[in-house]
């Protein structure tokens, strides 16, 4: 199984970069995944607003939110979300948030 290692932290991921064990996610791991998977050096308050919303939705519903719901609840346009997470809300944001690959994500 592939992995990402940084500063003594080993993160097991699947072939697409999603965490193999989402329950091991921490904010520190989010930063490592952001750099490794999205080339984001520093997670800003805007990044965290999306990550926190995605995680809360997942914990409550057992699945990642629809993109429309993400935009409505965070106040960010889809364009802004793509600026923050270049590979998009389903791939990039969900990877950083430590979620499994969302259904329907290609």
N, C-alpha and C positions, 0 to 999 in steps of 0.2 A: 504494500500500500504506500502511495506517495506521502511525503511529509514536508513540512516547512519547519526549519529550525532557526531560532534567533536567540542569542543571549541565554542559552541553556533551556529555552522553552521549545518543546517539540510538539507540533500540531499535526495530527494525522488528518489527511484530506483524501478525498476520492480523486479520480482521474480528472475531474473538472474543477477541482479546487475548493469544493464544499467540505466543511468539517465532517469527518467520519463519526465523531462523537460530539454532537452539538451541546450536550450537557456539560462539557468541559470548557465552554466559552467563558471568557472574562473580558473586561474592558481592555486589558493589556493584550490579550489575543486579538481583539478587534484591530488594534493598532498594527500588529504584525501582519494580519491578513490584509489590511488596507494597503500596506506597502507592497507586500508580495503579490497580491492578486489585482490590485487596482492602481498601483504606482502612486498612492496617496501618501505623502510624507507625514502629514499631521491631520488628524481628525478634528475638524472645527465644530463649533456649536451647531452649525447647520447639518453637518454629517451626523452628529449625535442625535439631533432631533429625529432624523429619519431612522437611524439604527434603533433608537429607543422605542419609536412607534412600531416598527416592524417586530421587534422582540415582544413587546406587550401584546400586540395583536396575535402573534404566534402562540404565546403562552395561554391566552384566553380562548383561542379558537382552534389551535392545532394546525394552522396553516398560515402561510404568508398572506398579507393583505393584497387585494387587487390594486393595481396601479392607481386607478381612479380614487379609491379610498385613501391611498397614501397621499395623493396630492391634496385632497379635501382636508385631511386631518393635520397635515403639516403646513399647509398654506403655500407649498412650493409647486411651481409649474413642472410639468414633465420635462421641459427643457432644462430647468434648474437641477432637477434630480439627475439628469444625464451629465450635467456639468460637474456635479459632485461625485457621481459614480459613473465613470465613462462606459463601463460595460452594461449599465442600465440598472433599474430598480430590482429586477428579478435576479439577475446574476450578481452584479457587483454589490449592491446594498445587502442582499440576503447573505452573500458570502461573508461580508464584514460583520454582519449581525450574528453569524454563527448558525444560521438556519440550514436545514437540508435544502436541496434543490427544489424549488417550487414546482408543483404540477403545471404542465403546459409551458414550462421554460425550455426553450430550444438551445 
